[in-house]
């Protein structure tokens, strides 16, 4: 009996670990890890991280591992966290939340707050103070049950920071520093010498008060009465965060971290090991310093000279785009760059060598001689990789404006920018040419190709068409009642436009548009993805799909804990959703549409071996693969000892998408691998028979 139990337990563990397992809802994949960390909270040896869109995470081992603690948070944009030892308070863009069980459960605590965009929190004795974005200061004397305003004398009510030094309470605002000596009942402006009044953070060091501003660091040694600038050696003067560690002070800027050992008289850069230089927050735990960036959390231990990334379990990436290259799934993330998974999302790895700007909005694959070329577009314009993301090189010379979209028409690559319109290149990004004739709105959001036609969606200007390889744009907005177009997609001869007010369809090359929103309960559409006869829409309210060309929509949000979806992609047997703050989710495609076969009227660009589905299985499963050219193909299955147990394919195969059914009726339960070889290309994946 004990042996049977042991075998069952082992198989259960294997089932949990193996990629491609079967499930009946959205499941969050293992990453990508690291994203916007905007604030920290410290409670003894417990560290809390507040993220932008991903909620709150907790670590009890100095950041080595993180766990999501967002249950009950109806707003996951976290700007401030404080704790009094018994309760934890979180300030979000949707009010205040309180937890009395280490973040396991949160409840709203915003009664009396009319401006719920919370920017700062501080606990002073039995009082809790908060600063808002436009509503000034509030306080509570009963653990957040009720709140009241404290704005007498506070002439600027955009409060970004709060600090306390004895009986003095300070508020850092968009209009300078204010002081209260009576628990916030009255405020007075104290900013003589503060030449930049955009204050983002305050820090107390003994009797000294430091202010982080858009113009550097300022120091006051007389309770804010006078200020002196302290920027010598500070290479970046847009300062968002400050921290005091012993006798040292640290400044977090848009160019990394700087430290001073002499009260800000001189600064030196402390960026070694910091892969993201856009710093937003600090936390001090004993002799350890944590920093939160747009690329995750980092730790500087006592005596260390280099930062260590501490992002395991911190699944809060802002994923904007997907692409498939040679059987691997790539994710473009805003702030953390490009990640790749070769096992259907079970493991993600960063691929950012040479990617000097990691704010990625879009990815596209171009088939070229010698192998596919992957392009990444974002705020750093365009980067190119010819070795599946291992190395990147800049390919944006001649482009202006942030890149929001990429599209490929034959051998011509197009890019759509925010403010500078559309560019094209015929030499893989070596040079670019603007093509904006007739484009009256140059804030582009999407590009799509249909035959010889190129369509561009703009923010506020609707849709434009460059017909039949022409370089002149024509506005095509008849019937398009919302011109804030976020995404475009093509299905046969139909063009779909996702806007701020739903989906529109055109069946006549954009000459006329009609709304298609029945069942689409959230009309803030961010992305559209076509797979065979199904259309998927990612919105601010989750994922919707239609199997009748948009005539009606059904929601598909079970298990999707972050419903702000910015991108969707079908890869193998799954659909993947990139969220705005919780990384990537996956779901079996077969749960939503009846067939998971890819397009058969198009030839694949790259060699691909997909994860089998279902997996685990008993006794049959389907293995799909793609051949970009005719090849001699072998597909074999091996046991855990490496012995071939069956050959599924052995012979010449034409280019195209292939599907093979594997019946394992005569094989015992266990882990197996299947190897596909086509010419010089080879790939191997795992699968599990569970009887």
TORLOGU-580357 format. One line per field, with one value per residue (C-alpha): residue number from 1; x negated, y negated, z negated; residue in one letter. Coordinates in nm, 3 decimals. Example, Ala and Ser with C-alpha at 12.3 -4.5 7.8 and 13.67 -1.06 7.14 Angstrom:
# residues 2
num = [1|2];
east = [-1.230|-1.367];
north = [0.450|0.106];
up = [-0.780|-0.714];
residu = [A|S];
This chain:
# residues 691
num = [1|2|3|4|5|6|7|8|9|10|11|12|13|14|15|16|17|18|19|20|21|22|23|24|25|26|27|28|29|30|31|32|33|34|35|36|37|38|39|40|41|42|43|44|45|46|47|48|49|50|51|52|53|54|55|56|57|58|59|60|61|62|63|64|65|66|67|68|69|70|71|72|73|74|75|76|77|78|79|80|81|82|83|84|85|86|87|88|89|90|91|92|93|94|95|96|97|98|99|100|101|102|103|104|105|106|107|108|109|110|111|112|113|114|115|116|117|118|119|120|121|122|123|124|125|126|127|128|129|130|131|132|133|134|135|136|137|138|139|140|141|142|143|144|145|146|147|148|149|150|151|152|153|154|155|156|157|158|159|160|161|162|163|164|165|166|167|168|169|170|171|172|173|174|175|176|177|178|179|180|181|182|183|184|185|186|187|188|189|190|191|192|193|194|195|196|197|198|199|200|201|202|203|204|205|206|207|208|209|210|211|212|213|214|215|216|217|218|219|220|221|222|223|224|225|226|227|228|229|230|231|232|233|234|235|236|237|238|239|240|241|242|243|244|245|246|247|248|249|250|251|252|253|254|255|256|257|258|259|260|261|262|263|264|265|266|267|268|269|270|271|272|273|274|275|276|277|278|279|280|281|282|283|284|285|286|287|288|289|290|291|292|293|294|295|296|297|298|299|300|301|302|303|304|305|306|307|308|309|310|311|312|313|314|315|316|317|318|319|320|321|322|323|324|325|326|327|328|329|330|331|332|333|334|335|336|337|338|339|340|341|342|343|344|345|346|347|348|349|350|351|352|353|354|355|356|357|358|359|360|361|362|363|364|365|366|367|368|369|370|371|372|373|374|375|376|377|378|379|380|381|382|383|384|385|386|387|388|389|390|391|392|393|394|395|396|397|398|399|400|401|402|403|404|405|406|407|408|409|410|411|412|413|414|415|416|417|418|419|420|421|422|423|424|425|426|427|428|429|430|431|432|433|434|435|436|437|438|439|440|441|442|443|444|445|446|447|448|449|450|451|452|453|454|455|456|457|458|459|460|461|462|463|464|465|466|467|468|469|470|471|472|473|474|475|476|477|478|479|480|481|482|483|484|485|486|487|488|489|490|491|492|493|494|495|496|497|498|499|500|501|502|503|504|505|506|507|508|509|510|511|512|513|514|515|516|517|518|519|520|521|522|523|524|525|526|527|528|529|530|531|532|533|534|535|536|537|538|539|540|541|542|543|544|545|546|547|548|549|550|551|552|553|554|555|556|557|558|559|560|561|562|563|564|565|566|567|568|569|570|571|572|573|574|575|576|577|578|579|580|581|582|583|584|585|586|587|588|589|590|591|592|593|594|595|596|597|598|599|600|601|602|603|604|605|606|607|608|609|610|611|612|613|614|615|616|617|618|619|620|621|622|623|624|625|626|627|628|629|630|631|632|633|634|635|636|637|638|639|640|641|642|643|644|645|646|647|648|649|650|651|652|653|654|655|656|657|658|659|660|661|662|663|664|665|666|667|668|669|670|671|672|673|674|675|676|677|678|679|680|681|682|683|684|685|686|687|688|689|690|691];
east = [0.000|-0.284|-0.447|-0.123|-0.081|-0.437|-0.392|-0.067|-0.231|-0.524|-0.293|-0.095|-0.411|-0.518|-0.172|-0.203|-0.546|-0.512|-0.442|-0.124|0.095|0.470|0.691|1.033|0.961|0.691|0.372|0.096|-0.231|-0.559|-0.641|-0.788|-0.914|-0.987|-0.788|-0.703|-0.775|-0.656|-0.667|-0.767|-0.642|-0.848|-0.715|-1.004|-1.147|-0.852|-0.884|-0.586|-0.616|-0.351|-0.337|-0.175|0.116|-0.001|0.112|-0.094|-0.360|-0.520|-0.859|-0.975|-1.325|-1.469|-1.330|-1.453|-1.094|-0.772|-0.407|-0.105|0.103|0.373|0.696|0.963|0.775|1.019|0.748|0.405|0.211|0.026|-0.142|-0.206|-0.224|-0.257|-0.218|-0.165|-0.263|0.096|0.248|0.114|0.250|0.222|0.277|0.397|0.541|0.878|0.858|0.720|0.724|0.646|0.526|0.501|0.355|0.027|0.193|0.381|0.708|0.774|1.084|1.163|1.119|1.195|1.505|1.490|1.223|1.355|1.027|0.925|0.597|0.370|0.003|-0.139|-0.072|-0.229|-0.140|-0.199|-0.100|0.265|0.322|0.290|0.226|0.256|0.176|0.380|0.337|0.539|0.740|0.477|0.427|0.668|0.636|0.798|0.798|0.976|0.765|0.915|1.280|1.339|1.129|1.138|0.955|0.671|0.607|0.609|0.318|0.229|0.236|0.121|0.325|0.122|-0.059|-0.330|-0.509|-0.462|-0.731|-0.748|-1.023|-0.914|-0.608|-0.668|-0.465|-0.580|-0.395|-0.585|-0.361|-0.369|-0.401|-0.670|-0.699|-0.446|-0.485|-0.233|-0.313|0.038|0.103|0.207|0.472|0.279|0.012|-0.246|-0.465|-0.836|-1.037|-1.277|-1.564|-1.369|-1.416|-1.229|-0.896|-0.794|-0.858|-0.835|-0.988|-1.100|-1.352|-1.451|-1.809|-1.849|-1.763|-1.805|-1.525|-1.591|-1.357|-1.366|-1.249|-1.240|-1.549|-1.759|-1.805|-1.760|-1.860|-1.711|-1.873|-1.621|-1.289|-1.230|-1.273|-1.557|-1.682|-2.011|-2.057|-2.279|-2.347|-2.726|-2.805|-2.438|-2.427|-2.047|-1.848|-1.494|-1.475|-1.181|-1.295|-1.522|-1.650|-1.862|-2.082|-2.302|-2.498|-2.447|-2.169|-2.058|-1.871|-1.665|-1.651|-1.548|-1.911|-1.967|-2.085|-2.333|-2.471|-2.624|-2.833|-2.850|-2.489|-2.452|-2.760|-2.887|-2.720|-2.851|-2.669|-2.566|-2.434|-2.643|-2.409|-2.106|-1.950|-1.675|-1.776|-1.430|-1.416|-1.093|-1.127|-1.351|-1.317|-1.562|-1.570|-1.853|-2.171|-2.000|-1.876|-1.605|-1.516|-1.206|-1.242|-1.048|-1.232|-1.162|-1.324|-1.695|-1.891|-2.213|-2.341|-2.571|-2.920|-2.816|-2.911|-2.662|-2.284|-2.127|-1.790|-1.529|-1.230|-1.150|-0.771|-0.728|-0.498|-0.394|-0.527|-0.337|-0.326|-0.252|-0.328|-0.396|-0.578|-0.675|-1.024|-1.144|-0.902|-0.967|-0.724|-0.855|-0.696|-0.770|-0.730|-0.712|-1.010|-1.159|-1.235|-1.200|-1.152|-1.136|-0.971|-1.044|-0.808|-0.469|-0.523|-0.651|-0.976|-1.063|-1.413|-1.517|-1.685|-1.804|-2.170|-2.211|-1.856|-1.948|-1.586|-1.355|-1.020|-0.883|-0.542|-0.550|-0.728|-0.729|-0.912|-1.047|-1.152|-1.497|-1.770|-1.966|-1.684|-1.408|-1.477|-1.296|-1.218|-1.119|-0.966|-0.911|-1.016|-1.374|-1.251|-1.343|-1.586|-1.674|-1.787|-1.903|-1.969|-1.632|-1.684|-2.025|-2.167|-2.003|-2.124|-1.971|-1.775|-1.586|-1.804|-1.584|-1.271|-1.118|-0.865|-0.791|-0.717|-0.374|-0.329|-0.516|-0.380|-0.533|-0.422|-0.635|-0.990|-0.887|-0.871|-0.653|-0.654|-0.386|-0.492|-0.338|-0.347|-0.572|-0.349|-0.455|-0.797|-0.908|-1.229|-1.336|-1.672|-1.579|-1.589|-1.922|-1.742|-1.384|-1.169|-0.873|-0.545|-0.299|-0.140|0.230|0.187|0.351|0.311|-0.039|0.032|0.048|0.143|0.163|0.072|0.214|0.168|0.445|0.327|0.166|0.336|0.182|0.407|0.305|0.510|0.457|0.543|0.815|0.795|0.950|0.827|0.624|0.553|0.253|0.409|0.236|-0.123|-0.062|-0.252|0.033|0.288|0.665|0.892|1.159|1.385|1.742|1.946|1.651|1.812|1.508|1.179|0.952|0.838|0.617|0.587|0.658|0.698|0.769|0.986|1.019|1.164|1.289|1.106|1.173|1.097|1.081|1.154|1.223|1.590|1.597|1.527|1.611|1.604|1.555|1.613|1.530|1.167|1.261|1.509|1.781|1.773|2.036|2.026|2.015|2.056|2.337|2.218|1.904|1.963|1.633|1.574|1.227|1.063|0.684|0.607|0.767|0.635|0.772|0.740|0.919|1.286|1.252|1.186|1.042|1.061|0.853|1.011|0.991|1.251|1.088|1.100|1.395|1.430|1.658|1.706|1.950|1.735|1.810|2.190|2.191|1.929|1.881|1.655|1.378|1.243|1.258|0.926|0.805|0.715|0.591|0.856|0.661|0.545|0.313|0.222|0.342|0.167|0.233|-0.072|-0.039|0.276|0.313|0.414|0.193|0.299|0.050|0.182|0.106|-0.052|-0.033|-0.253|-0.116|0.181|0.260|0.568|0.633|0.770|1.002|1.211|1.313|1.323|1.378|1.059|0.701|0.566|0.367|0.426|0.374|0.378|0.050|-0.298|-0.475|-0.769|-0.978|-1.030|-0.806|-0.734|-0.432|-0.354|-0.128|0.236|0.384|0.096|0.094|0.305|0.460|0.428|0.423|0.272|0.204|-0.138|-0.151|-0.449|-0.525|-0.764|-0.866|-1.002|-0.988|-1.213|-1.287|-1.113|-1.136|-0.917|-1.006|-0.893|-1.145|-1.108|-1.285|-1.589|-1.629|-1.508|-1.291|-0.950|-0.776|-0.826|-0.535|-0.680|-0.969|-0.981|-0.956|-0.700|-0.588|-0.600|-0.301|-0.128|-0.120|0.071|0.004|0.211|0.016|0.189|0.002|0.243|-0.035|-0.277|-0.289|-0.240|-0.542|-0.743|-0.831|-0.999|-0.924|-1.189|-1.118|-1.393|-1.340|-1.654|-1.903|-1.636|-1.561|-1.342|-1.247|-0.956|-0.827|-0.490|-0.327|-0.109|0.114|0.333];
north = [0.000|-0.242|-0.175|-0.249|-0.572|-0.677|-0.619|-0.816|-1.105|-1.109|-1.115|-1.398|-1.607|-1.536|-1.635|-1.970|-2.040|-1.925|-2.202|-2.193|-2.039|-2.038|-2.282|-2.439|-2.808|-3.069|-2.985|-3.236|-3.117|-3.140|-3.481|-3.689|-3.798|-4.153|-4.464|-4.803|-4.806|-5.147|-5.112|-4.889|-4.824|-4.669|-4.478|-4.317|-4.051|-4.070|-4.281|-4.397|-4.518|-4.737|-4.714|-4.900|-4.681|-4.359|-4.427|-4.341|-4.075|-3.957|-3.807|-3.660|-3.570|-3.908|-3.899|-3.553|-3.447|-3.644|-3.546|-3.733|-3.886|-4.072|-3.895|-4.158|-4.440|-4.583|-4.821|-4.672|-4.995|-5.034|-5.364|-5.331|-5.067|-5.120|-4.892|-4.946|-4.593|-4.468|-4.606|-4.680|-4.972|-4.998|-5.319|-5.256|-5.454|-5.325|-5.412|-5.261|-4.892|-4.728|-4.378|-4.231|-3.896|-3.982|-4.063|-3.734|-3.929|-4.299|-4.508|-4.860|-5.136|-5.459|-5.600|-5.978|-5.994|-6.179|-6.166|-5.800|-5.830|-5.771|-5.866|-5.854|-5.702|-5.755|-5.640|-5.883|-5.751|-5.653|-5.863|-5.760|-6.030|-5.995|-6.217|-6.215|-6.323|-6.642|-6.600|-6.698|-6.527|-6.304|-6.148|-5.869|-5.805|-5.468|-5.246|-5.376|-5.327|-5.696|-5.969|-6.351|-6.618|-6.828|-7.093|-7.428|-7.622|-7.345|-7.544|-7.254|-6.938|-6.700|-6.529|-6.286|-6.229|-6.252|-6.251|-6.297|-6.428|-6.452|-6.677|-6.806|-6.663|-6.735|-6.708|-6.701|-6.825|-6.924|-7.281|-7.249|-7.138|-7.216|-7.185|-7.119|-7.135|-7.045|-6.702|-6.844|-7.087|-7.375|-7.385|-7.645|-7.648|-7.600|-7.610|-7.904|-7.799|-7.506|-7.603|-7.299|-7.247|-6.919|-6.706|-6.327|-6.199|-6.314|-6.155|-6.237|-6.188|-6.309|-6.676|-6.698|-6.679|-6.576|-6.639|-6.452|-6.670|-6.689|-6.909|-6.700|-6.663|-6.945|-6.955|-7.152|-7.158|-7.399|-7.213|-7.323|-7.696|-7.708|-7.461|-7.402|-7.205|-6.897|-6.773|-6.751|-6.423|-6.340|-6.241|-6.228|-6.495|-6.360|-6.200|-5.980|-5.812|-5.860|-5.622|-5.661|-5.365|-5.433|-5.748|-5.715|-5.849|-5.707|-5.873|-5.680|-5.852|-5.791|-5.690|-5.454|-5.488|-5.735|-5.730|-5.989|-5.938|-6.308|-6.423|-6.488|-6.707|-6.457|-6.169|-5.858|-5.616|-5.279|-5.096|-4.780|-4.484|-4.707|-4.595|-4.855|-5.214|-5.366|-5.365|-5.436|-5.318|-5.201|-4.990|-4.944|-4.615|-4.617|-4.666|-4.565|-4.811|-4.720|-4.923|-4.898|-4.975|-4.944|-4.616|-4.455|-4.452|-4.453|-4.402|-4.565|-4.374|-4.510|-4.548|-4.457|-4.675|-4.530|-4.491|-4.146|-4.099|-3.947|-3.873|-3.504|-3.483|-3.854|-3.797|-4.155|-4.228|-4.456|-4.234|-4.421|-4.178|-3.817|-3.648|-3.294|-3.220|-2.870|-2.706|-2.942|-3.193|-3.548|-3.815|-4.185|-4.367|-4.734|-4.797|-4.447|-4.384|-4.055|-3.713|-3.371|-3.042|-2.713|-2.507|-2.675|-2.924|-2.688|-2.886|-3.232|-3.368|-3.726|-3.794|-4.153|-4.158|-4.472|-4.586|-4.918|-5.026|-4.765|-4.939|-4.710|-4.764|-4.533|-4.230|-4.093|-3.816|-3.865|-3.562|-3.631|-3.435|-3.247|-3.241|-3.459|-3.811|-3.930|-4.300|-4.474|-4.822|-5.051|-5.375|-5.308|-5.287|-4.956|-4.674|-4.373|-4.019|-3.763|-3.487|-3.443|-3.721|-3.612|-3.948|-4.271|-4.563|-4.905|-4.935|-5.259|-5.521|-5.782|-5.714|-5.970|-5.902|-5.593|-5.282|-5.131|-4.897|-4.689|-4.526|-4.329|-4.337|-4.111|-4.235|-4.580|-4.644|-4.926|-5.094|-5.311|-5.572|-5.798|-6.141|-6.088|-5.872|-5.574|-5.470|-5.192|-5.002|-4.767|-4.674|-4.525|-4.853|-4.989|-5.296|-5.415|-5.643|-5.843|-5.784|-6.035|-6.198|-6.234|-6.102|-6.385|-6.210|-6.080|-5.920|-5.566|-5.266|-4.973|-4.855|-4.566|-4.434|-4.292|-4.189|-4.493|-4.729|-4.876|-5.004|-5.220|-5.287|-5.615|-5.757|-6.011|-6.011|-5.675|-5.449|-5.537|-5.327|-5.319|-5.120|-4.895|-4.963|-5.339|-5.563|-5.813|-5.772|-5.808|-5.854|-5.578|-5.648|-5.634|-5.472|-5.458|-5.649|-5.617|-5.722|-5.616|-5.299|-5.076|-4.767|-4.634|-4.277|-4.105|-3.799|-3.715|-4.024|-4.171|-4.437|-4.471|-4.781|-4.774|-5.114|-5.282|-5.209|-4.859|-4.664|-4.774|-4.571|-4.669|-4.431|-4.682|-4.775|-5.029|-5.230|-5.164|-5.047|-4.887|-4.824|-4.462|-4.473|-4.238|-4.068|-4.281|-4.411|-4.601|-4.813|-4.944|-4.713|-4.700|-4.405|-4.177|-3.838|-3.620|-3.242|-3.059|-3.157|-3.288|-3.646|-3.720|-4.064|-4.178|-4.463|-4.652|-4.402|-4.078|-3.849|-3.805|-3.582|-3.548|-3.255|-3.433|-3.714|-3.948|-3.926|-3.824|-3.794|-3.574|-3.647|-3.404|-3.532|-3.241|-3.232|-3.559|-3.750|-4.052|-4.155|-4.440|-4.253|-4.426|-4.146|-3.799|-3.526|-3.168|-2.945|-2.572|-2.450|-2.748|-3.109|-3.345|-3.673|-3.944|-4.158|-4.510|-4.409|-4.033|-3.893|-3.613|-3.378|-3.074|-2.868|-2.565|-2.690|-2.390|-2.522|-2.822|-2.698|-2.351|-2.323|-2.412|-2.355|-2.653|-2.824|-2.586|-2.848|-3.007|-2.858|-2.882|-3.118|-2.900|-2.541|-2.479|-2.183|-2.247|-2.104|-1.804|-1.839|-1.715|-1.668|-1.456|-1.218|-0.871|-0.715|-0.959|-1.303|-1.527|-1.658|-1.956|-2.096|-2.343|-2.312|-2.627|-2.414|-2.057|-1.834|-1.477|-1.446|-1.204|-1.223|-0.970|-0.907|-0.809|-0.674|-0.813|-0.592|-0.750|-0.443|-0.497|-0.339|-0.438|-0.632|-0.851|-1.010|-0.898|-1.040|-1.347|-1.608|-1.914|-2.260|-2.347|-2.282|-1.919|-1.722|-1.368|-1.165|-0.948|-0.649|-0.529|-0.249|0.011|-0.210|-0.242|-0.567|-0.791|-1.076|-1.054|-1.284|-1.334|-1.452|-1.617|-1.641|-1.818|-1.859|-2.033|-2.151|-1.955|-2.014|-1.800|-1.830|-1.633|-1.469|-1.246|-0.938|-0.914|-0.603];
up = [0.000|-0.086|0.253|0.440|0.245|0.322|0.694|0.696|0.509|0.751|1.051|0.891|0.846|1.204|1.325|1.149|1.294|1.651|1.907|2.111|1.844|1.898|1.710|1.744|1.694|1.729|1.541|1.470|1.620|1.431|1.568|1.705|1.363|1.261|1.343|1.196|0.821|0.705|0.327|0.038|-0.313|-0.592|-0.893|-1.081|-0.851|-0.613|-0.301|-0.094|0.264|0.422|0.800|1.086|1.192|1.030|0.674|0.365|0.318|-0.006|-0.085|-0.415|-0.295|-0.196|0.155|0.251|0.313|0.355|0.320|0.452|0.172|0.365|0.269|0.210|0.382|0.634|0.754|0.817|0.879|0.548|0.459|0.085|-0.190|-0.567|-0.868|-1.239|-1.338|-1.347|-1.029|-0.684|-0.484|-0.106|0.087|0.441|0.730|0.608|0.239|-0.080|-0.169|-0.502|-0.592|-0.939|-0.827|-0.655|-0.325|-0.287|-0.256|-0.193|-0.258|-0.142|-0.400|-0.216|-0.386|-0.366|-0.096|0.209|0.400|0.402|0.596|0.297|0.337|-0.017|-0.361|-0.702|-1.054|-1.340|-1.679|-1.658|-1.345|-0.984|-0.725|-0.350|-0.054|0.264|0.623|0.615|0.297|0.042|-0.293|-0.488|-0.832|-1.028|-1.401|-1.384|-1.157|-0.837|-0.930|-0.859|-0.700|-0.717|-0.519|-0.662|-0.399|-0.578|-0.430|-0.185|0.138|0.352|0.304|0.520|0.233|0.341|0.010|-0.365|-0.635|-1.010|-1.235|-1.596|-1.612|-1.262|-0.974|-0.619|-0.289|0.040|0.320|0.685|0.554|0.288|-0.075|-0.347|-0.724|-0.999|-1.369|-1.486|-1.331|-0.998|-1.121|-0.963|-0.695|-0.594|-0.287|-0.366|-0.047|-0.049|0.175|0.317|0.680|0.806|0.634|0.795|0.487|0.520|0.196|-0.149|-0.384|-0.743|-0.864|-1.220|-1.214|-0.837|-0.583|-0.223|0.070|0.400|0.688|1.066|1.035|0.799|0.423|0.172|-0.195|-0.482|-0.826|-0.978|-0.950|-0.593|-0.650|-0.396|-0.136|0.041|0.361|0.333|0.684|0.711|0.881|0.933|1.303|1.324|1.144|1.189|0.843|0.744|0.422|0.120|-0.147|-0.459|-0.552|-0.854|-0.777|-0.400|-0.182|0.152|0.438|0.693|1.031|1.391|1.448|1.157|0.797|0.654|0.300|0.072|-0.242|-0.330|-0.351|0.019|0.061|0.318|0.497|0.669|0.895|0.746|1.054|1.081|1.132|1.180|1.509|1.485|1.417|1.377|0.996|0.811|0.449|0.165|-0.147|-0.434|-0.628|-0.881|-0.679|-0.352|-0.093|0.158|0.461|0.677|1.045|1.369|1.410|1.074|0.729|0.646|0.325|0.205|-0.097|-0.364|-0.220|0.134|0.428|0.675|0.682|0.701|0.874|0.639|0.858|0.813|0.800|0.874|1.171|1.237|1.585|1.821|2.131|2.453|2.734|2.837|3.123|3.217|3.349|3.431|3.191|2.899|2.752|2.707|2.486|2.521|2.190|2.102|1.875|1.857|2.224|2.408|2.249|2.411|2.318|2.492|2.275|2.316|2.035|1.767|1.761|1.893|1.952|2.035|2.370|2.341|2.444|2.652|2.579|2.422|2.391|2.240|2.289|2.561|2.723|3.023|3.172|3.526|3.713|4.063|4.270|4.412|4.584|4.320|4.068|3.921|3.795|3.484|3.445|3.121|3.114|2.818|2.657|2.770|3.131|3.307|3.227|3.442|3.358|3.612|3.355|3.183|2.931|2.804|2.916|3.021|3.230|3.279|3.604|3.558|3.725|3.887|3.680|3.443|3.170|2.966|3.172|3.108|3.404|3.662|3.978|4.265|4.629|4.845|4.777|4.656|4.281|4.148|3.811|3.653|3.400|3.138|3.297|3.599|3.815|4.024|4.154|4.389|4.451|4.726|4.570|4.233|4.048|4.169|4.303|4.267|4.481|4.354|4.539|4.397|4.699|4.618|4.263|4.070|3.734|3.668|3.329|3.458|3.248|3.490|3.838|4.040|4.393|4.610|4.955|5.113|4.868|4.554|4.275|3.981|3.668|3.489|3.148|3.219|3.597|3.678|3.959|4.268|4.578|4.812|5.099|5.354|5.248|5.258|5.016|4.973|4.696|4.726|4.423|4.406|4.110|4.241|3.963|3.723|3.438|3.211|3.365|3.081|3.252|3.037|3.256|3.605|3.730|4.061|4.122|4.490|4.658|4.328|4.127|3.753|3.548|3.169|3.020|2.688|2.754|2.889|3.207|3.561|3.883|4.246|4.535|4.809|4.744|4.479|4.688|4.429|4.068|3.846|3.471|3.356|2.978|2.874|2.556|2.534|2.184|2.174|2.483|2.401|2.656|2.645|2.873|3.131|3.238|3.518|3.514|3.794|3.762|3.405|3.300|2.956|2.793|2.499|2.305|1.978|1.859|1.968|2.271|2.506|2.811|3.109|3.343|3.576|3.714|3.427|3.445|3.077|2.805|2.500|2.207|2.116|1.786|1.542|1.358|1.509|1.193|1.390|1.642|1.803|2.112|2.357|2.599|2.706|2.903|3.007|2.963|3.008|2.839|2.608|2.615|2.417|2.257|2.173|1.889|1.779|1.450|1.388|1.667|1.887|1.853|2.070|2.147|2.371|2.700|2.726|2.436|2.643|3.002|3.139|3.344|3.259|3.609|3.742|4.075|4.363|4.640|4.530|4.514|4.178|4.143|3.912|3.801|3.499|3.274|3.050|2.709|2.744|2.638|2.417|2.175|1.960|2.171|2.183|2.430|2.726|2.782|3.080|3.181|3.418|3.603|3.880|4.173|4.361|4.648|4.777|4.566|4.471|4.135|3.844|3.536|3.265|2.908|2.637|2.287|1.980|2.057|2.398|2.585|2.893|2.833|3.156|3.479|3.582|3.897|4.118|4.470|4.693|4.591|4.786|4.628|4.412|4.081|3.972|3.711|3.590|3.345|3.100|2.938|2.629|2.543|2.512|2.315|1.935|1.744|1.721|1.869|2.239|2.489|2.855|3.101|3.437|3.696|4.028|4.234|4.002|3.757|3.439|3.135|2.835|2.589|2.290|2.245|1.986|2.008|1.702|1.683];
residu = [X|X|X|X|X|X|X|X|X|X|X|X|X|X|X|X|X|X|X|X|X|X|X|X|X|X|X|X|X|X|X|X|X|X|X|X|X|X|X|X|X|X|X|X|X|X|X|X|X|X|X|X|X|X|X|X|X|X|X|X|X|X|X|X|X|X|X|X|X|X|X|X|X|X|X|X|X|X|X|X|X|X|X|X|X|X|X|X|X|X|X|X|X|X|X|X|X|X|X|X|X|X|X|X|X|X|X|X|X|X|X|X|X|X|X|X|X|X|X|X|X|X|X|X|X|X|X|X|X|X|X|X|X|X|X|X|X|X|X|X|X|X|X|X|X|X|X|X|X|X|X|X|X|X|X|X|X|X|X|X|X|X|X|X|X|X|X|X|X|X|X|X|X|X|X|X|X|X|X|X|X|X|X|X|X|X|X|X|X|X|X|X|X|X|X|X|X|X|X|X|X|X|X|X|X|X|X|X|X|X|X|X|X|X|X|X|X|X|X|X|X|X|X|X|X|X|X|X|X|X|X|X|X|X|X|X|X|X|X|X|X|X|X|X|X|X|X|X|X|X|X|X|X|X|X|X|X|X|X|X|X|X|X|X|X|X|X|X|X|X|X|X|X|X|X|X|X|X|X|X|X|X|X|X|X|X|X|X|X|X|X|X|X|X|X|X|X|X|X|X|X|X|X|X|X|X|X|X|X|X|X|X|X|X|X|X|X|X|X|X|X|X|X|X|X|X|X|X|X|X|X|X|X|X|X|X|X|X|X|X|X|X|X|X|X|X|X|X|X|X|X|X|X|X|X|X|X|X|X|X|X|X|X|X|X|X|X|X|X|X|X|X|X|X|X|X|X|X|X|X|X|X|X|X|X|X|X|X|X|X|X|X|X|X|X|X|X|X|X|X|X|X|X|X|X|X|X|X|X|X|X|X|X|X|X|X|X|X|X|X|X|X|X|X|X|X|X|X|X|X|X|X|X|X|X|X|X|X|X|X|X|X|X|X|X|X|X|X|X|X|X|X|X|X|X|X|X|X|X|X|X|X|X|X|X|X|X|X|X|X|X|X|X|X|X|X|X|X|X|X|X|X|X|X|X|X|X|X|X|X|X|X|X|X|X|X|X|X|X|X|X|X|X|X|X|X|X|X|X|X|X|X|X|X|X|X|X|X|X|X|X|X|X|X|X|X|X|X|X|X|X|X|X|X|X|X|X|X|X|X|X|X|X|X|X|X|X|X|X|X|X|X|X|X|X|X|X|X|X|X|X|X|X|X|X|X|X|X|X|X|X|X|X|X|X|X|X|X|X|X|X|X|X|X|X|X|X|X|X|X|X|X|X|X|X|X|X|X|X|X|X|X|X|X|X|X|X|X|X|X|X|X|X|X|X|X|X|X|X|X|X|X|X|X|X|X|X|X|X|X|X|X|X|X|X|X|X|X|X|X|X|X|X|X|X|X|X|X|X|X|X|X|X|X|X|X|X|X|X|X|X|X|X|X|X|X|X|X|X|X|X|X|X|X|X|X|X|X|X|X|X|X|X|X|X|X|X|X|X|X|X];
